[in-house]
Amino acid sequence: MCPKISGLLRRPYPDRGHVMNNGLFHLFLYATIILTAVTGAGIYYFLADRKKNRAAIPTLGDHDRLAVLDQEIQRHRETLDMLIREREALSARVEGRVDEKPGRTDSAS
């Protein structure tokens, strides 16, 4: 081999000086395997628990969901009607159209 090329191909470190200690290598190998197994078990448990919880919640059909929405709308309309009546009564009291609510006195009894 040409001396110029052989100088370029020579390794800058001594042979096997760069190799990790065998015990340290196995320590990292086992730690990696254990961490991978624990992570896989955690992901499996999380997904299984999610699937179980999703199965516990009943899924409503279209007709049932429509009935639930109608009930919610009706409840909100009743609340809105009550608030509108209360607002109108308060507005009438403020404007002086009605002096007091029936049966109410301002003086302490």
OpenMM code with the backbone's topology and positions (N, CA, C; nanometers):
from openmm import Vec3, app, unit

residues = "MET CYS PRO LYS ILE SER GLY LEU LEU ARG ARG PRO TYR PRO ASP ARG GLY HIS VAL MET ASN ASN GLY LEU PHE HIS LEU PHE LEU TYR ALA THR ILE ILE LEU THR ALA VAL THR GLY ALA GLY ILE TYR TYR PHE LEU ALA ASP ARG LYS LYS ASN ARG ALA ALA ILE PRO THR LEU GLY ASP HIS ASP ARG LEU ALA VAL LEU ASP GLN GLU ILE GLN ARG HIS ARG GLU THR LEU ASP MET LEU ILE ARG GLU ARG GLU ALA LEU SER ALA ARG VAL GLU GLY ARG VAL ASP GLU LYS PRO GLY ARG THR ASP SER ALA SER".split()
positions = [
    Vec3(0.0844, -0.1164, 0.0000),
    Vec3(0.0000, 0.0000, 0.0000),
    Vec3(0.0898, 0.1239, 0.0000),
    Vec3(0.0468, 0.2257, -0.0635),
    Vec3(0.1216, 0.3508, -0.0714),
    Vec3(0.1325, 0.4123, 0.0689),
    Vec3(0.2496, 0.4636, 0.1092),
    Vec3(0.2637, 0.5186, 0.2443),
    Vec3(0.1723, 0.6377, 0.2708),
    Vec3(0.1413, 0.7167, 0.1684),
    Vec3(0.0521, 0.8309, 0.1896),
    Vec3(-0.0889, 0.7842, 0.2240),
    Vec3(-0.1370, 0.6836, 0.1547),
    Vec3(-0.2724, 0.6340, 0.1786),
    Vec3(-0.2787, 0.5578, 0.3110),
    Vec3(-0.1774, 0.4791, 0.3421),
    Vec3(-0.1820, 0.4004, 0.4652),
    Vec3(-0.1844, 0.4911, 0.5883),
    Vec3(-0.1241, 0.6089, 0.5787),
    Vec3(-0.1289, 0.7030, 0.6904),
    Vec3(-0.2688, 0.7590, 0.7114),
    Vec3(-0.3451, 0.7731, 0.6032),
    Vec3(-0.4816, 0.8247, 0.6147),
    Vec3(-0.5787, 0.7193, 0.6671),
    Vec3(-0.5485, 0.5938, 0.6382),
    Vec3(-0.6396, 0.4875, 0.6786),
    Vec3(-0.6162, 0.4415, 0.8223),
    Vec3(-0.5070, 0.4813, 0.8830),
    Vec3(-0.4762, 0.4389, 1.0185),
    Vec3(-0.5752, 0.5030, 1.1164),
    Vec3(-0.6161, 0.4259, 1.2142),
    Vec3(-0.7122, 0.4765, 1.3122),
    Vec3(-0.6408, 0.5688, 1.4099),
    Vec3(-0.7077, 0.6756, 1.4513),
    Vec3(-0.6428, 0.7695, 1.5433),
    Vec3(-0.6423, 0.7193, 1.6871),
    Vec3(-0.7046, 0.6056, 1.7148),
    Vec3(-0.7084, 0.5530, 1.8511),
    Vec3(-0.6514, 0.4116, 1.8499),
    Vec3(-0.6012, 0.3677, 1.9624),
    Vec3(-0.5457, 0.2314, 1.9663),
    Vec3(-0.6559, 0.1274, 1.9517),
    Vec3(-0.6185, 0.0124, 1.9043),
    Vec3(-0.7155, -0.0935, 1.8804),
    Vec3(-0.7832, -0.1335, 2.0113),
    Vec3(-0.9161, -0.1442, 2.0119),
    Vec3(-1.0026, -0.1810, 2.1238),
    Vec3(-0.9984, -0.0802, 2.2383),
    Vec3(-0.9335, 0.0316, 2.2220),
    Vec3(-0.9351, 0.1332, 2.3260),
    Vec3(-1.0679, 0.2070, 2.3304),
    Vec3(-1.1411, 0.2023, 2.2219),
    Vec3(-1.2685, 0.2734, 2.2133),
    Vec3(-1.3858, 0.1858, 2.2539),
    Vec3(-1.3644, 0.0568, 2.2774),
    Vec3(-1.4731, -0.0355, 2.3076),
    Vec3(-1.5152, -0.0178, 2.4530),
    Vec3(-1.6471, -0.0163, 2.4748),
    Vec3(-1.7016, -0.0001, 2.6083),
    Vec3(-1.6723, -0.1250, 2.6919),
    Vec3(-1.6594, -0.1074, 2.8195),
    Vec3(-1.6408, -0.2189, 2.9107),
    Vec3(-1.7591, -0.3149, 2.8961),
    Vec3(-1.7335, -0.4446, 2.8974),
    Vec3(-1.8361, -0.5449, 2.8740),
    Vec3(-1.9466, -0.5386, 2.9801),
    Vec3(-1.9103, -0.5185, 3.1060),
    Vec3(-2.0101, -0.5094, 3.2131),
    Vec3(-2.0984, -0.3871, 3.1963),
    Vec3(-2.0372, -0.2748, 3.1592),
    Vec3(-2.1139, -0.1521, 3.1383),
    Vec3(-2.2076, -0.1662, 3.0196),
    Vec3(-2.1607, -0.2334, 2.9148),
    Vec3(-2.2452, -0.2578, 2.7980),
    Vec3(-2.3696, -0.3370, 2.8374),
    Vec3(-2.3512, -0.4438, 2.9155),
    Vec3(-2.4657, -0.5254, 2.9553),
    Vec3(-2.5592, -0.4494, 3.0490),
    Vec3(-2.5035, -0.3642, 3.1328),
    Vec3(-2.5872, -0.2818, 3.2198),
    Vec3(-2.6798, -0.1933, 3.1366),
    Vec3(-2.6252, -0.1236, 3.0373),
    Vec3(-2.7073, -0.0391, 2.9507),
    Vec3(-2.8055, -0.1221, 2.8689),
    Vec3(-2.7625, -0.2391, 2.8240),
    Vec3(-2.8506, -0.3252, 2.7461),
    Vec3(-2.9708, -0.3691, 2.8289),
    Vec3(-2.9462, -0.4175, 2.9512),
    Vec3(-3.0559, -0.4634, 3.0363),
    Vec3(-3.1465, -0.3475, 3.0779),
    Vec3(-3.0868, -0.2331, 3.1064),
    Vec3(-3.1679, -0.1165, 3.1430),
    Vec3(-3.2581, -0.0760, 3.0271),
    Vec3(-3.2066, -0.0808, 2.9058),
    Vec3(-3.2873, -0.0472, 2.7878),
    Vec3(-3.4008, -0.1467, 2.7695),
    Vec3(-3.3720, -0.2746, 2.7875),
    Vec3(-3.4763, -0.3769, 2.7724),
    Vec3(-3.5843, -0.3592, 2.8788),
    Vec3(-3.5435, -0.3346, 3.0029),
    Vec3(-3.6413, -0.3169, 3.1110),
    Vec3(-3.7260, -0.1929, 3.0875),
    Vec3(-3.6640, -0.0812, 3.0500),
    Vec3(-3.7407, 0.0412, 3.0240),
    Vec3(-3.8369, 0.0232, 2.9072),
    Vec3(-3.7953, -0.0482, 2.8048),
    Vec3(-3.8841, -0.0747, 2.6912),
    Vec3(-4.0028, -0.1589, 2.7347),
    Vec3(-3.9783, -0.2610, 2.8175),
    Vec3(-4.0874, -0.3471, 2.8647),
    Vec3(-4.1842, -0.2700, 2.9537),
    Vec3(-4.1320, -0.1877, 3.0437),
    Vec3(-4.2185, -0.1094, 3.1327),
    Vec3(-4.3000, -0.0088, 3.0525),
    Vec3(-4.2391, 0.0559, 2.9553),
    Vec3(-4.3115, 0.1511, 2.8704),
    Vec3(-4.4204, 0.0804, 2.7907),
    Vec3(-4.3885, -0.0348, 2.7338),
    Vec3(-4.4889, -0.1112, 2.6586),
    Vec3(-4.6040, -0.1546, 2.7468),
    Vec3(-4.5739, -0.2005, 2.8690),
    Vec3(-4.6805, -0.2411, 2.9614),
    Vec3(-4.7664, -0.1217, 3.0010),
    Vec3(-4.7040, -0.0066, 3.0218),
    Vec3(-4.7804, 0.1136, 3.0566),
    Vec3(-4.8724, 0.1573, 2.9448),
    Vec3(-4.8232, 0.1543, 2.8234),
    Vec3(-4.9067, 0.1913, 2.7085),
    Vec3(-5.0213, 0.0928, 2.6933),
    Vec3(-4.9927, -0.0366, 2.7088),
    Vec3(-5.0980, -0.1380, 2.6982),
    Vec3(-5.2037, -0.1172, 2.8066),
    Vec3(-5.1611, -0.0933, 2.9307),
    Vec3(-5.2554, -0.0719, 3.0404),
    Vec3(-5.3395, 0.0524, 3.0149),
    Vec3(-5.2761, 0.1609, 2.9701),
    Vec3(-5.3489, 0.2850, 2.9433),
    Vec3(-5.4545, 0.2642, 2.8358),
    Vec3(-5.4162, 0.1987, 2.7256),
    Vec3(-5.5120, 0.1782, 2.6172),
    Vec3(-5.6233, 0.0828, 2.6582),
    Vec3(-5.5915, -0.0211, 2.7354),
    Vec3(-5.6941, -0.1153, 2.7803),
    Vec3(-5.7908, -0.0466, 2.8754),
    Vec3(-5.7394, 0.0378, 2.9648),
    Vec3(-5.8251, 0.1095, 3.0589),
    Vec3(-5.9150, 0.2071, 2.9854),
    Vec3(-5.8599, 0.2734, 2.8849),
    Vec3(-5.9401, 0.3664, 2.8052),
    Vec3(-6.0518, 0.2940, 2.7326),
    Vec3(-6.0187, 0.1788, 2.6771),
    Vec3(-6.1183, 0.1014, 2.6043),
    Vec3(-6.2275, 0.0536, 2.6992),
    Vec3(-6.1886, 0.0112, 2.8204),
    Vec3(-6.2859, -0.0353, 2.9190),
    Vec3(-6.3783, 0.0792, 2.9607),
    Vec3(-6.3220, 0.1971, 2.9848),
    Vec3(-6.4037, 0.3114, 3.0254),
    Vec3(-6.4968, 0.3550, 2.9132),
    Vec3(-6.4491, 0.3480, 2.7904),
    Vec3(-6.5335, 0.3866, 2.6782),
    Vec3(-6.6496, 0.2888, 2.6633),
    Vec3(-6.6250, 0.1610, 2.6911),
    Vec3(-6.7304, 0.0605, 2.6804),
    Vec3(-6.8329, 0.0767, 2.7921),
    Vec3(-6.7929, 0.1335, 2.9062),
    Vec3(-6.8850, 0.1509, 3.0183),
    Vec3(-6.9848, 0.2634, 2.9928),
    Vec3(-6.9480, 0.3601, 2.9107),
    Vec3(-7.0364, 0.4727, 2.8810),
    Vec3(-7.1289, 0.4318, 2.7670),
    Vec3(-7.2597, 0.4330, 2.7914),
    Vec3(-7.3498, 0.3915, 2.6841),
    Vec3(-7.3528, 0.4952, 2.5719),
    Vec3(-7.3498, 0.4476, 2.4525),
    Vec3(-7.3589, 0.5352, 2.3365),
    Vec3(-7.5051, 0.5436, 2.2959),
    Vec3(-7.5551, 0.6650, 2.2888),
    Vec3(-7.6958, 0.6836, 2.2549),
    Vec3(-7.7146, 0.6751, 2.1045),
    Vec3(-7.8269, 0.6201, 2.0673),
    Vec3(-7.8627, 0.6187, 1.9265),
    Vec3(-7.9115, 0.7560, 1.8844),
    Vec3(-7.9392, 0.7709, 1.7574),
    Vec3(-7.9822, 0.9010, 1.7055),
    Vec3(-8.1122, 0.9477, 1.7698),
    Vec3(-8.2102, 0.8573, 1.7836),
    Vec3(-8.3398, 0.8959, 1.8407),
    Vec3(-8.3258, 0.9332, 1.9882),
    Vec3(-8.2463, 0.8561, 2.0616),
    Vec3(-8.2266, 0.8865, 2.2034),
    Vec3(-8.1531, 1.0184, 2.2208),
    Vec3(-8.0510, 1.0408, 2.1409),
    Vec3(-7.9758, 1.1663, 2.1502),
    Vec3(-8.0650, 1.2853, 2.1156),
    Vec3(-8.1522, 1.2689, 2.0165),
    Vec3(-8.2460, 1.3750, 1.9797),
    Vec3(-8.3408, 1.4047, 2.0951),
    Vec3(-8.3888, 1.3008, 2.1640),
    Vec3(-8.4779, 1.3206, 2.2785),
    Vec3(-8.4053, 1.3938, 2.3913),
    Vec3(-8.2791, 1.3585, 2.4159),
    Vec3(-8.2015, 1.4258, 2.5205),
    Vec3(-8.1815, 1.5726, 2.4848),
    Vec3(-8.1505, 1.6002, 2.3597),
    Vec3(-8.1326, 1.7397, 2.3172),
    Vec3(-8.2620, 1.8187, 2.3303),
    Vec3(-8.3747, 1.7574, 2.2958),
    Vec3(-8.5038, 1.8250, 2.3118),
    Vec3(-8.5309, 1.8578, 2.4583),
    Vec3(-8.4986, 1.7652, 2.5481),
    Vec3(-8.5179, 1.7906, 2.6911),
    Vec3(-8.4291, 1.9048, 2.7389),
    Vec3(-8.3050, 1.9076, 2.6939),
    Vec3(-8.2149, 2.0159, 2.7336),
    Vec3(-8.2636, 2.1502, 2.6810),
    Vec3(-8.3110, 2.1525, 2.5576),
    Vec3(-8.3637, 2.2767, 2.4996),
    Vec3(-8.4847, 2.3237, 2.5783),
    Vec3(-8.5745, 2.2316, 2.6137),
    Vec3(-8.6939, 2.2676, 2.6907),
    Vec3(-8.6549, 2.3240, 2.8276),
    Vec3(-8.5579, 2.2608, 2.8936),
    Vec3(-8.5135, 2.3088, 3.0244),
    Vec3(-8.4535, 2.4491, 3.0125),
    Vec3(-8.3758, 2.4727, 2.9086),
    Vec3(-8.3168, 2.6059, 2.8893),
    Vec3(-8.4240, 2.7094, 2.8567),
    Vec3(-8.5252, 2.6704, 2.7811),
    Vec3(-8.6347, 2.7641, 2.7507),
    Vec3(-8.7106, 2.8021, 2.8768),
    Vec3(-8.7351, 2.7032, 2.9648),
    Vec3(-8.8041, 2.7336, 3.0906),
    Vec3(-8.7211, 2.8286, 3.1758),
    Vec3(-8.5918, 2.8061, 3.1824),
    Vec3(-8.5034, 2.8952, 3.2581),
    Vec3(-8.5027, 3.0344, 3.1966),
    Vec3(-8.4981, 3.0404, 3.0644),
    Vec3(-8.4990, 3.1692, 2.9958),
    Vec3(-8.6300, 3.2433, 3.0205),
    Vec3(-8.7435, 3.1733, 3.0140),
    Vec3(-8.8730, 3.2367, 3.0406),
    Vec3(-8.8786, 3.2917, 3.1828),
    Vec3(-8.8272, 3.2152, 3.2795),
    Vec3(-8.8268, 3.2613, 3.4177),
    Vec3(-8.7404, 3.3869, 3.4315),
    Vec3(-8.6248, 3.3892, 3.3669),
    Vec3(-8.5376, 3.5065, 3.3746),
    Vec3(-8.6010, 3.6280, 3.3073),
    Vec3(-8.6723, 3.6059, 3.1966),
    Vec3(-8.7398, 3.7175, 3.1286),
    Vec3(-8.8491, 3.7747, 3.2174),
    Vec3(-8.9291, 3.6873, 3.2829),
    Vec3(-9.0341, 3.7360, 3.3734),
    Vec3(-8.9735, 3.8133, 3.4899),
    Vec3(-8.8646, 3.7625, 3.5457),
    Vec3(-8.7990, 3.8315, 3.6573),
    Vec3(-8.7442, 3.9663, 3.6124),
    Vec3(-8.6891, 3.9714, 3.4927),
    Vec3(-8.6355, 4.0980, 3.4404),
    Vec3(-8.7469, 4.1994, 3.4178),
    Vec3(-8.8596, 4.1543, 3.3625),
    Vec3(-8.9723, 4.2452, 3.3386),
    Vec3(-9.0287, 4.2981, 3.4694),
    Vec3(-9.0386, 4.2133, 3.5714),
    Vec3(-9.0895, 4.2584, 3.7011),
    Vec3(-8.9945, 4.3596, 3.7636),
    Vec3(-8.8654, 4.3344, 3.7557),
    Vec3(-8.7676, 4.4274, 3.8112),
    Vec3(-8.7678, 4.5585, 3.7333),
    Vec3(-8.7811, 4.5493, 3.6024),
    Vec3(-8.7865, 4.6698, 3.5202),
    Vec3(-8.9093, 4.7533, 3.5549),
    Vec3(-9.0234, 4.6875, 3.5774),
    Vec3(-9.1459, 4.7598, 3.6137),
    Vec3(-9.1298, 4.8268, 3.7498),
    Vec3(-9.0650, 4.7597, 3.8450),
    Vec3(-9.0435, 4.8209, 3.9767),
    Vec3(-8.9516, 4.9409, 3.9667),
    Vec3(-8.8477, 4.9300, 3.8840),
    Vec3(-8.7522, 5.0403, 3.8709),
    Vec3(-8.8189, 5.1608, 3.8059),
    Vec3(-8.9037, 5.1370, 3.7075),
    Vec3(-8.9697, 5.2466, 3.6370),
    Vec3(-9.0871, 5.3024, 3.7163),
    Vec3(-9.1235, 5.2393, 3.8259),
    Vec3(-9.2299, 5.2918, 3.9105),
    Vec3(-9.3682, 5.2474, 3.8696),
    Vec3(-9.3793, 5.1554, 3.7775),
    Vec3(-9.5113, 5.1085, 3.7371),
    Vec3(-9.5751, 5.0245, 3.8472),
    Vec3(-9.4946, 4.9535, 3.9216),
    Vec3(-9.5449, 4.8722, 4.0320),
    Vec3(-9.4652, 4.9132, 4.1540),
    Vec3(-9.5374, 4.9500, 4.2622),
    Vec3(-9.4664, 4.9966, 4.3812),
    Vec3(-9.3912, 4.8829, 4.4494),
    Vec3(-9.4599, 4.7797, 4.4803),
    Vec3(-9.3986, 4.6683, 4.5518),
    Vec3(-9.4582, 4.5385, 4.5023),
    Vec3(-9.3904, 4.4319, 4.5315),
    Vec3(-9.4468, 4.3011, 4.5024),
    Vec3(-9.5577, 4.2745, 4.6041),
    Vec3(-9.6598, 4.2019, 4.5677),
    Vec3(-9.7680, 4.1744, 4.6628),
    Vec3(-9.7157, 4.0967, 4.7838),
    Vec3(-9.7580, 4.1426, 4.9032),
    Vec3(-9.7218, 4.0734, 5.0252),
    Vec3(-9.5860, 4.1106, 5.0800),
    Vec3(-9.5145, 4.1986, 5.0160),
    Vec3(-9.3816, 4.2346, 5.0653),
    Vec3(-9.3875, 4.3689, 5.1357),
    Vec3(-9.3217, 4.3794, 5.2486),
    Vec3(-9.3131, 4.5076, 5.3194),
    Vec3(-9.1673, 4.5414, 5.3386),
    Vec3(-9.1366, 4.6721, 5.3346),
    Vec3(-8.9993, 4.7159, 5.3541),
    Vec3(-8.9661, 4.7339, 5.5012),
    Vec3(-9.0693, 4.7511, 5.5850),
    Vec3(-9.0431, 4.7719, 5.7270),
    Vec3(-9.0263, 4.6375, 5.7962),
    Vec3(-8.9383, 4.6366, 5.8951),
    Vec3(-8.9156, 4.5129, 5.9696),
    Vec3(-9.0342, 4.4855, 6.0593),
    Vec3(-9.0784, 4.3636, 6.0713),
    Vec3(-9.1953, 4.3285, 6.1522),
    Vec3(-9.1530, 4.2823, 6.2883),
] * unit.nanometer
topology = app.Topology()
chain = topology.addChain("A")
for resn in residues:
    res = topology.addResidue(resn, chain)
    for name in ("N", "CA", "C"):
        topology.addAtom(name, app.Element.getBySymbol(name[0]), res)
